[in-house]
Amino acid sequence: MNWTPNCRRYFTSLFALSLLKAVAVAESYNVTGFDVGPDWQKVEHFPPLTDNDGNPIDASNIRGTRLYGYEGCGEREKSIINEAYKDFHTLVDQAVLWAFIEWDTQGAKEFWGATAGRAPIKDEQKKQIQQIYNAAKEIYSTPWSWEPPWIPYLGRVLWIHVRCSGGDGSGDPYDHCGDKDNDPPDDPPDDPGCPPLKKTAPAGAAAEAYTENAGRDEDTGEEIDYTRTTFCNAFFNLRSLKEAIDYGNSLSEGQQDNLENWNNRARVWLHEATHMHYFMNTPDQSPDVDDLIIRWRERGVTQDEYVYGPYRAKILRNWLGDGTFPQRNADNFAWYALSTYVQDQIGRYPPLPASGSRKPVRKPRNSGNNPLLFGEENPDPGDLGGDGEPDYKPVDGFTVSGCYGVDPQGGTLASPLPVLNISCVDDASSIPNAVFHSDTHKVYSNFCRVAYGNRKTLQWHFDVFGNLIPEPELSRRGIGSRIASPLPESIRNRKRQDSNDPAQYSNWQFKLDWTPKEGYNPAESGICYVECEEAFAALALSTCGQKGEGSNMMSVSSQFDNGCGIYGYTVKGIAIGKG
């Protein structure tokens, strides 16, 4: 089990008296008596406990928590970790984080919560968020007047065990980073990206680091003596804080406004620090900080993803305006801190990527993909930082982590997303996409009620109003199984009084089909990440629904592979719309 965090902060009056006595005779102690932690004379550590001449530093001069271990790390990786540790302190030691967050500013509203509406962020949650930042600030530099390291229990936990996933494999023996088959990282490229990934990792994603708290690892049975952070290859491909600032300052104003362009290793360090229960005083003074999972939709495609990166952090905030979920997600802390630091550099808040009013489509879940027992079941974002739902496009070279950043708290981790494929013929039909799909009209609604989770192949015909056409009726209309031939451009694109009125197309029908993949069993396979209605909507919103001279006509035929099976439609008929 983890050590109780608040033992660092609270004392009985009797213990306080003994502590004052210890402070009074601080000069009588030096670091050679620091025997309750790792053997500092035998393990590599940072910052050093000796001066430049190799002499022990008096305990009263020790500033904060030491790093040690460095298994699997080469000399370059050790140097980068130590540099990033100092940069992390620079990033988090902003008074606008740990002393007085300006809650009415655009950044605070976008990352934390509303200041108006039915559920504005509460004072208690504001206090808890600032407490996390204050605790993170004190990791590197702690005021020893009340917590001298020679007090045995307090001193023993002021160490963080660090490792690297590369090298001989000793730094990440269970390959949580997914780097086992990869070479150690090279020098950071001019345009940092991700190293090659194992085939099981999501495309374009790579783990940067993960943190394990002291105690017994339930998966491996290993006893973890001190808080432990393992740095993955992708971490070393990021810029240092200084490099990121120099790079950002070289960009145009438009590029500077995108926070992803300022990404750096100090941001990763802060993310991992928020997971450290002992140092963050969680859950006693603030809730534990996790990597939450959201289900969100863009262009008709629904996806379950960890809340990594500023865009997803802002979407998470939009579920509720009261800060309940952002204060439990590490990247909200990390990216908000980076936004205030960048604002100080360029004199304005970097508002991109903007999430507008986009919100999760269900209540957020924990890192084990399990439902959370707190927070409202229905969204209520309060006042938002923007309107609409702008599409997201990451900046070049920016990716989000492909696996968890904190030891799981139980449950099953979300599976990598299946590959989603849309295909269609080039020929345009006579049917506008708004007739097939709109907010008020969906040809496929009745079909999807039957197709959802169905293990059988379905091929049914529907009219433009979404009504099922029985087989005898198809024969009477002379439709059979023939695909409607593409019509001449002059006919297909002619003007109509109301071109999106389904009644204008009553002589046209749709063959809708669902073909599950072999062995598909909805009871065992879990959720298909794009469900029936979302798949057909995506076809209408994709290039398959942008055919013809006006780029608004449905393709004659199209298919959507959602990982579990294939949804498809074919426009069928022998006549054009009326009018």
C-alpha positions, -999 to +999 in steps of 0.1 A: +000+000+000+011+036-005+024+057+024-002+081+037+006+114+020-006+138+047+020+125+072+043+150+055+021+180+064+005+174+098+021+167+132+009+162+167+019+189+191+043+166+208+060+157+175+062+194+166+081+201+198+106+174+190+109+187+155+117+222+167+145+208+188+159+190+158+158+222+138+177+240+166+206+216+163+206+212+125+243+220+123+250+188+143+237+167+114+250+162+079+239+140+050+261+111+060+234+103+085+208+101+057+206+063+061+168+059+059+168+063+021+187+045-007+224+042+000+232+076-016+270+068-016+264+037-038+235+047-061+236+074-087+214+103-077+205+139-086+208+166-074+241+155-059+245+152-021+281+163-023+297+196-033+320+201-063+349+187-043+330+155-033+324+166+003+291+157+019+266+185+020+251+195+053+215+183+057+203+218+063+213+227+027+193+199+011+166+214-011+143+187-021+136+152-035+164+132-051+163+111-082+182+078-082+185+045-101+187+053-138+184+016-149+185+012-186+197+048-191+227+059-211+247+090-202+226+111-226+194+099-212+205+105-176+215+141-185+181+147-202+161+133-172+180+156-148+176+186-171+139+179-174+136+176-137+149+211-132+128+224-161+097+208-145+104+229-114+107+260-136+074+252-153+054+246-121+070+273-100+046+300-114+026+320-088-003+320-113-005+282-106+002+275-070-008+309-054-036+325-074-051+309-105-070+336-124-102+316-128-120+341-150-094+340-178-099+321-210-073+295-202-087+286-168-122+284-182-110+261-210-090+237-189-107+238-155-143+250-155-170+276-157-175+307-136-212+309-145-241+286-152-257+259-131-225+242-122-196+266-119-163+254-104-165+254-066-141+272-042-132+238-027-121+224-060-102+256-068-083+250-036-076+214-044-063+222-079-039+248-065-028+224-038-016+200-065+004+227-082+019+237-048+028+202-039+044+197-074+065+228-068+078+215-035+091+182-050+123+198-063+126+224-036+110+219-002+110+244+027+129+223+053+120+244+083+092+220+091+104+189+073+141+183+078+154+152+060+170+138+092+135+130+106+136+093+096+101+088+084+099+120+064+133+117+049+129+081+037+103+090+010+120+120-005+134+100-034+120+092-069+133+061-086+138+068-123+144+044-152+147+043-190+129+018-213+158+016-237+192+001-233+194-035-219+158-037-210+164-035-172+146-002-170+112-015-182+112-053-178+075-057-184+077-034-216+049-011-206+065+015-229+063-008-259+100+000-267+114-035-260+121-042-297+132-007-305+167+008-304+175+034-278+164+070-289+187+090-310+194+127-307+161+147-309+152+155-346+146+190-358+109+181-359+104+158-329+081+129-334+077+093-321+103+065-325+093+033-343+066+014-325+058-023-318+031-036-341+007-038-312+009-001-305-017+023-319-004+039-351+011+073-346+011+071-308+039+063-283+041+062-245+063+090-230+065+078-194+046+060-167+046+063-129+041+037-102+034+045-066+052+028-037+036-005-026+030-039-040+023-042-077-008-063-080+001-074-115+037-085-110+039-090-072+069-067-071+075-045-041+081-009-051+100+009-024+098+044-037+077+063-062+090+052-096+089+068-130+100+051-162+108+072-192+100+058-226+119+065-259+093+090-270+102+112-240+137+117-252+126+128-287+108+159-272+125+193-268+138+206-235+119+236-221+145+261-234+145+244-268+107+245-269+107+282-260+133+291-286+114+271-312+081+287-303+095+322-305+108+315-340+072+307-353+046+330-368+019+344-345-006+319-359+017+290-351+025+304-317-012+304-308-012+266-310+000+252-276+010+219-292+039+237-309+054+244-274+054+207-262+084+197-242+098+173-216+091+195-186+054+191-195+058+153-193+076+155-159+047+176-145+021+151-159+039+123-141+044+143-109+006+147-105+003+109-104+026+106-074+002+101-045+027+108-017+040+140-031+006+153-042-010+147-008-037+126-025-064+116-018-063+134+016-060+170+003-070+165-033-085+137-053-061+112-070-050+124-104-056+098-131-055+096-169-092+096-177-109+082-208-135+100-228-158+090-256-161+117-282-173+121-317-159+140-347-172+138-383-196+111-373-169+089-359-169+080-322-137+071-304-127+062-268-094+078-259-073+087-229-074+124-222-039+133-235-031+166-252-047+200-248-075+193-273-089+163-254-082+181-220-106+209-232-132+184-244-131+167-209-137+200-192-168+205-214-187+177-198-192+196-165-183+232-158-176+225-121-141+211-125-149+176-112-132+157-140-104+181-151-090+180-115-087+143-118-068+143-151-030+148-153-028+165-187-052+192-176-026+202-150+003+198-174-011+217-204-027+245-184+007+251-167+024+252-201-003+276-214+004+301-186+042+298-192+038+304-229+015+333-222+043+349-202+067+344-231+046+358-259+023+382-240-010+364-249-029+332-242-024+305-269-060+295-276-054+266-300-063+238-304-098+250-297-125+225-287-154+251-288-185+234-275-175+199-283-180+176-253-178+139-245-208+118-256-209+100-223-197+105-188-158+103-185-143+071-171-111+062-152-079+048-167-093+013-163-122+023-185-146+018-156-175+041-148-169+068-121-193+070-092-191+108-089-200+137-111-232+144-131-245+118-155-256+145-180-234+173-194-236+208-181-205+228-192-216+262-180-200+291-199-177+278-226-145+293-241-159+290-276-188+281-299-193+253-324-173+221-327-141+229-348-125+198-363-092+188-348-059+186-367-027+182-346+003+202-355+031+184-375+050+160-352+026+161-323+012+128-311-005+117-279+007+088-257-005+054-268-007+037-234-014+046-198+008+071-178+000+058-143-003+024-128-038+011-135-063+011-107-081-021-118-103-030-148-094-034-184-075-008-203-092+005-234-082-015-265-065+002-295-090+016-319-097-006-349-088+006-384-117+024-399-121+024-437-145+043-459-148+035-496-172+046-524-175+048-561-168+081-579-201+084-596-226+107-580-263+098-575-293+121-576-296+122-538-283+151-518-264+142-487-290+162-466-318+138-478-298+108-467-286+123-434-294+155-415-302+165-379-339+159-386-339+132-412-320+099-413-329+073-440-310+046-420-326+050-385-350+021-387-324-002-403-299+006-375-324-005-349-322-040-362-286-040-375-270-029-342-253-059-326-268-083-352-247-113-360-265-119-393-260-104-427-288-079-436-298-064-470-330-044-468-345-017-490-359+017-477-375+046-492-362+082-488-384+085-457-367+056-440-396+032-444-389-005-451-400-016-486-411-052-486-398-075-513-431-078-532-433-041-534-397-039-548-408-063-576-439-043-583-419-011-587-394-029-610-364-022-588-352-056-581-315-056-574-303-033-601-281-004-592-294+030-605-272+042-634-255+075-630-275+103-646-263+130-669-248+161-651-276+183-666-303+162-649-284+152-618-276+188-607-306+207-619-322+232-596-352+223-575-375+244-554-365+226-523-335+204-531-334+188-497-370+178-493-373+140-493-407+142-510-388+154-541-371+120-543-399+096-536-391+074-566-356+066-553-348+039-527-318+027-508-304-008-503-289-007-468-267-036-457-247-049-428-221-077-431-206-087-398-170-101-399-165-138-394-167-148-358-183-115-347-201-119-314-213-086-298-215-103-264-178-111-266-162-086-289-173-055-270-183-022-286-177-014-322-162+021-320-184+034-348-219+022-344-245+019-371-260+054-372-226+070-368-212+049-397-239+060-422-237+096-410-199+095-416-206+083-452-228+114-458-203+137-442-172+122-459-161+127-495-186+099-504-213+125-497-196+153-515-200+142-552-214+162-581-210+197-593-222+212-560-202+187-539-233+177-520-245+145-537-243+110-523-221+086-541-241+058-560-226+033-535-204+034-504-192+012-476-178+018-440-157-009-423-160-002-385-137-030-373-166-054-365-182-055-399-192-035-430-221-011-433-231+000-468-257+016-490-266+016-527-289+042-543-315+023-564-343+034-587-355+041-622-367+077-620-354+111-610-369+132-583-400+153-590-399+190-598 
